[in-house]
Amino acid sequence: MSSKITVHPVPAPGAEDVVVATHGPHTGSVFTGTEEGSIFRLSPDGDSIERVARTGGRPLGLEIDQDGRLLVCDARRGLLQVDPATGSVETISDGAAGQRYVFCNNAAIATSGEVWFSDSSARFGIDRWKDEILQNTRTGRLLRRRADGTVDVVLDGLAFANGVALAADESYVAVAETAARTVVRHWLTGPDAGQRDLLCQDLPGYPDNISRGSDGLIWVTIASPTDPLVERLQTAPVWLSRQVTKIPDRLQPKPKRTVRVQAFDDLGALVHDIDLRSDDYHMVTGVREHDGRVWLGSLHEPAVAVIDL
């Protein structure tokens, strides 16, 4: 697909995820969180920006609840509730099953108020995400926070659990496995309720955040194309992959510069494949389709971007 990308700078690097307000006083505004802990709000055209809160951690996945508050997956603090009107920040969950979250990453909110979210690894936090991919510990979890505040582990043993999205009819919840290049589907209703399968697999790179668009599709970021060296190291002896993560960063495998997102229907069929080369933007880790526009976030860039379909 041939598309034009428009880049909107933000005041700090690492605008990792994006969410578009679909109701309330900030309808159409775009929110993102950056690596020094800020939450920013951009106007619908992206031309104006303001800081609305500071989490004191590292905000990653963002969602908006029915009351217009932000649900923030903070890699260091856990699951947060942020009021963009006042800047107040409240921790609503920092652990489950006797285990603190090591790498709280991405979420989706059901109409019931339940929150489905990922904890990427039991061993490595945000600062060592490369270690998790190379060592492939498969300690990621998909969790559910019920309306009464209790949290339970729904899936574990995931290969770098990352983006989370619900089907339009909430018949399943999907979670990306970055290290395995798959999107796992856990069925919530119907004859397969309680079972898991794959919405898509053998992706052309490493998926990060995912989201359900206003078009009903599941949008998946491809943060970097498949790297043959990374693939080999994932199946190499543990001692070898550990040694690789100890060498200087400049010599380690790096994400290739690309802008790529894909969209799948509920049958797992590929509907959109946006694959661009840009000198101004790369490593897409957040995606949100809204009314024919696709907003993008990046773990490294001091900017969000948008593509018109």
C-alpha positions as CSV (number, residue, x, y, z in Angstrom):
1,M,0.0,0.0,0.0
2,S,1.3,3.4,-0.9
3,S,0.7,6.0,1.8
4,K,2.1,9.3,2.9
5,I,3.3,9.7,6.5
6,T,3.0,12.9,8.4
7,V,5.2,13.3,11.5
8,H,4.2,15.4,14.6
9,P,7.1,16.1,17.0
10,V,6.6,15.8,20.8
11,P,8.8,17.4,23.4
12,A,10.5,14.1,24.5
13,P,11.7,10.9,22.9
14,G,10.0,7.6,23.1
15,A,6.3,8.3,22.2
16,E,5.7,4.5,22.4
17,D,1.9,4.2,22.0
18,V,-1.0,6.3,20.8
19,V,-4.7,6.4,21.6
20,V,-7.4,8.6,20.1
21,A,-10.2,10.0,22.4
22,T,-13.6,9.0,20.9
23,H,-15.8,10.6,23.5
24,G,-15.7,13.3,26.2
25,P,-14.3,16.9,26.1
26,H,-11.2,15.8,24.2
27,T,-12.8,13.9,21.4
28,G,-10.4,13.5,18.5
29,S,-7.3,14.4,20.6
30,V,-4.4,12.0,20.5
31,F,-2.5,10.9,23.7
32,T,1.0,9.5,24.0
33,G,3.5,8.8,26.7
34,T,7.3,9.3,26.6
35,E,10.4,7.8,28.1
36,E,10.9,10.4,30.9
37,G,7.4,9.7,32.2
38,S,5.2,12.4,30.6
39,I,1.7,12.0,29.1
40,F,1.0,14.4,26.2
41,R,-2.2,15.4,24.5
42,L,-2.1,16.4,20.8
43,S,-4.9,18.3,19.1
44,P,-6.8,16.3,16.4
45,D,-4.6,17.9,13.7
46,G,-1.4,17.2,15.7
47,D,-0.4,20.9,15.5
48,S,-0.6,21.7,19.2
49,I,0.5,19.7,22.2
50,E,0.4,19.9,26.0
51,R,1.7,17.8,28.9
52,V,-1.3,16.6,30.9
53,A,0.5,14.3,33.5
54,R,3.7,12.7,34.7
55,T,3.6,9.1,35.8
56,G,7.0,9.0,37.5
57,G,7.8,5.9,35.5
58,R,7.8,4.8,31.9
59,P,4.4,4.9,30.3
60,L,3.8,2.4,27.4
61,G,0.3,1.2,26.4
62,L,-2.5,3.8,26.7
63,E,-6.3,3.3,26.7
64,I,-9.3,5.5,27.5
65,D,-12.0,4.3,29.8
66,Q,-15.7,5.1,29.7
67,D,-15.2,8.1,31.9
68,G,-12.5,9.7,29.7
69,R,-9.7,8.8,32.0
70,L,-6.5,7.2,30.7
71,L,-5.5,3.7,31.6
72,V,-1.7,3.6,31.4
73,C,0.6,0.5,31.4
74,D,3.7,1.9,33.0
75,A,6.7,-0.4,32.6
76,R,8.0,0.5,36.0
77,R,4.9,1.3,38.1
78,G,2.3,-1.1,36.8
79,L,-1.3,-0.3,35.8
80,L,-2.2,3.3,36.4
81,Q,-5.3,5.5,36.1
82,V,-4.6,9.0,34.9
83,D,-7.0,12.0,34.8
84,P,-5.9,14.2,31.9
85,A,-8.1,17.0,33.3
86,T,-6.2,17.2,36.7
87,G,-3.0,15.3,36.1
88,S,-3.7,13.0,39.0
89,V,-2.0,9.5,38.8
90,E,-3.2,6.5,40.7
91,T,-1.7,3.0,40.8
92,I,-4.6,0.5,40.5
93,S,-2.4,-2.7,40.2
94,D,1.3,-3.4,40.6
95,G,1.3,-7.2,40.7
96,A,-0.7,-10.4,40.6
97,A,-0.4,-14.0,41.9
98,G,2.2,-12.9,44.3
99,Q,4.5,-11.5,41.6
100,R,5.1,-7.8,40.9
101,Y,4.8,-6.8,37.3
102,V,8.3,-6.6,35.8
103,F,7.3,-5.1,32.4
104,C,3.7,-3.9,32.3
105,N,3.2,-3.2,28.6
106,N,-0.2,-2.9,26.9
107,A,-3.9,-3.2,27.6
108,A,-7.5,-3.3,26.3
109,I,-10.7,-2.3,28.2
110,A,-13.9,-4.4,27.8
111,T,-17.3,-2.8,27.9
112,S,-17.8,-4.4,31.4
113,G,-14.8,-2.4,32.7
114,E,-12.5,-5.4,32.8
115,V,-9.0,-4.7,31.8
116,W,-6.9,-7.2,29.8
117,F,-3.2,-6.4,29.9
118,S,0.3,-7.9,29.4
119,D,3.3,-8.3,31.6
120,S,6.1,-8.9,29.0
121,S,8.6,-10.8,31.1
122,A,9.2,-12.1,34.6
123,R,13.0,-11.5,34.2
124,F,13.7,-8.4,32.1
125,G,12.2,-5.0,32.4
126,I,11.9,-2.2,29.8
127,D,15.6,-1.3,29.9
128,R,16.6,-4.8,28.9
129,W,14.0,-5.6,26.3
130,K,16.6,-6.8,23.9
131,D,17.7,-9.5,26.4
132,E,14.1,-10.8,26.6
133,I,13.9,-11.1,22.8
134,L,17.3,-12.8,22.4
135,Q,17.0,-15.1,25.4
136,N,13.4,-15.8,24.7
137,T,12.5,-16.7,28.3
138,R,8.8,-17.2,27.5
139,T,7.8,-15.8,30.9
140,G,5.3,-13.3,29.6
141,R,1.7,-13.2,30.9
142,L,-1.7,-12.0,29.8
143,L,-3.7,-10.8,32.8
144,R,-7.3,-9.6,33.6
145,R,-8.2,-7.0,36.1
146,R,-11.9,-7.5,37.0
147,A,-14.3,-4.7,37.8
148,D,-13.9,-5.4,41.5
149,G,-10.1,-4.8,41.3
150,T,-9.0,-8.4,41.5
151,V,-6.4,-9.6,39.0
152,D,-5.9,-13.1,37.6
153,V,-3.4,-14.6,35.2
154,V,-5.2,-15.9,32.1
155,L,-2.2,-17.0,30.0
156,D,1.4,-17.5,30.9
157,G,4.5,-18.9,29.1
158,L,4.2,-16.2,26.4
159,A,7.2,-15.2,24.3
160,F,7.5,-11.5,25.2
161,A,3.8,-10.8,25.7
162,N,3.1,-7.4,24.2
163,G,0.1,-5.7,22.5
164,V,-3.4,-6.5,23.6
165,A,-6.7,-6.0,21.8
166,L,-10.3,-7.2,22.1
167,A,-12.5,-8.3,19.2
168,A,-15.3,-5.9,18.3
169,D,-17.8,-8.3,19.8
170,E,-15.4,-9.2,22.6
171,S,-15.6,-12.9,21.7
172,Y,-11.8,-13.1,22.0
173,V,-8.8,-11.2,23.4
174,A,-5.6,-11.1,21.4
175,V,-2.0,-10.7,22.6
176,A,1.1,-10.3,20.5
177,E,4.1,-12.5,21.2
178,T,7.0,-10.3,20.0
179,A,9.7,-13.0,20.2
180,A,7.5,-15.7,18.5
181,R,6.2,-13.3,15.7
182,T,2.6,-14.3,16.4
183,V,-0.6,-12.9,17.7
184,V,-2.3,-15.4,20.2
185,R,-6.1,-15.4,20.4
186,H,-7.8,-16.5,23.7
187,W,-11.5,-17.2,23.2
188,L,-13.9,-15.6,25.7
189,T,-17.3,-16.7,24.3
190,G,-18.7,-19.3,21.9
191,P,-17.8,-23.0,21.5
192,D,-14.1,-22.4,21.9
193,A,-14.4,-20.3,25.1
194,G,-11.3,-20.8,27.3
195,Q,-9.3,-22.1,24.4
196,R,-6.4,-20.5,22.5
197,D,-5.2,-20.4,18.9
198,L,-3.4,-18.0,16.7
199,L,-5.0,-15.0,14.9
200,C,-1.8,-14.7,12.8
201,Q,1.6,-16.2,12.8
202,D,4.9,-16.1,10.9
203,L,4.7,-12.3,10.8
204,P,7.3,-10.5,8.7
205,G,8.9,-9.0,11.8
206,Y,8.5,-8.5,15.5
207,P,5.1,-7.3,16.6
208,D,4.8,-4.7,19.4
209,N,1.5,-3.0,20.3
210,I,-1.8,-4.0,18.7
211,S,-5.2,-2.4,18.8
212,R,-8.7,-2.7,17.4
213,G,-9.5,0.1,15.0
214,S,-12.8,1.9,14.4
215,D,-12.9,-0.4,11.3
216,G,-13.2,-3.4,13.6
217,L,-9.8,-4.8,12.4
218,I,-6.9,-5.8,14.7
219,W,-4.0,-3.5,13.8
220,V,-0.5,-4.9,14.5
221,T,2.7,-3.0,14.5
222,I,5.9,-4.6,13.0
223,A,8.6,-2.8,15.0
224,S,11.4,-4.4,13.0
225,P,11.7,-6.9,10.1
226,T,12.7,-10.4,10.9
227,D,16.4,-10.6,11.8
228,P,18.2,-13.9,10.9
229,L,20.7,-13.4,13.6
230,V,18.0,-12.9,16.3
231,E,16.2,-15.9,15.0
232,R,19.3,-18.1,15.4
233,L,20.1,-16.7,18.8
234,Q,16.6,-17.5,20.1
235,T,17.3,-21.2,19.6
236,A,21.0,-21.1,20.6
237,P,22.3,-22.3,23.9
238,V,21.3,-19.9,26.7
239,W,25.0,-19.1,27.5
240,L,25.5,-17.8,24.0
241,S,22.5,-15.5,23.9
242,R,23.5,-14.2,27.3
243,Q,27.0,-13.4,26.0
244,V,25.6,-11.5,23.0
245,T,23.6,-9.2,25.3
246,K,26.8,-8.3,27.2
247,I,28.7,-7.0,24.2
248,P,28.6,-3.2,23.5
249,D,25.2,-1.9,22.3
250,R,26.7,-0.7,19.0
251,L,27.6,-4.3,18.1
252,Q,24.3,-5.9,19.1
253,P,21.5,-6.6,16.6
254,K,19.4,-3.4,16.0
255,P,15.9,-2.8,14.7
256,K,16.1,-2.0,11.0
257,R,14.6,1.4,9.9
258,T,11.1,0.7,8.7
259,V,7.5,1.9,9.2
260,R,5.2,-1.0,9.0
261,V,1.8,-1.9,10.3
262,Q,-0.7,-4.6,9.3
263,A,-4.4,-5.1,9.9
264,F,-6.2,-8.5,10.2
265,D,-9.9,-9.4,10.3
266,D,-11.4,-11.9,12.8
267,L,-10.6,-14.8,10.5
268,G,-6.9,-13.8,10.5
269,A,-7.0,-12.6,6.9
270,L,-4.6,-9.7,6.1
271,V,-6.6,-6.7,5.1
272,H,-4.0,-3.9,5.1
273,D,-0.2,-4.0,4.9
274,I,1.4,-0.5,5.1
275,D,5.1,-0.8,4.6
276,L,7.0,2.5,4.2
277,R,10.6,3.8,4.2
278,S,11.0,7.2,5.9
279,D,14.1,9.2,6.9
280,D,12.0,11.0,9.5
281,Y,10.4,8.1,11.4
282,H,11.1,4.4,12.3
283,M,10.4,1.6,14.7
284,V,6.7,1.7,15.0
285,T,5.5,0.3,18.3
286,G,2.0,1.9,18.7
287,V,-0.9,1.9,16.2
288,R,-4.5,3.3,16.4
289,E,-6.8,3.4,13.4
290,H,-9.6,5.9,13.8
291,D,-12.0,7.0,11.0
292,G,-9.5,6.2,8.2
293,R,-6.5,7.7,9.8
294,V,-3.7,5.5,11.3
295,W,-1.8,7.0,14.2
296,L,1.6,5.7,15.0
297,G,3.9,5.7,18.1
298,S,7.6,4.8,18.3
299,L,9.7,3.5,21.2
300,H,12.5,5.8,20.1
301,E,11.2,8.7,18.1
302,P,10.4,12.1,19.7
303,A,7.2,12.2,17.6
304,V,4.0,10.5,16.7
305,A,3.0,10.0,13.1
306,V,-0.2,9.6,11.1
307,I,-1.1,8.0,7.8
308,D,-4.3,8.6,5.8
309,L,-5.7,5.4,4.3
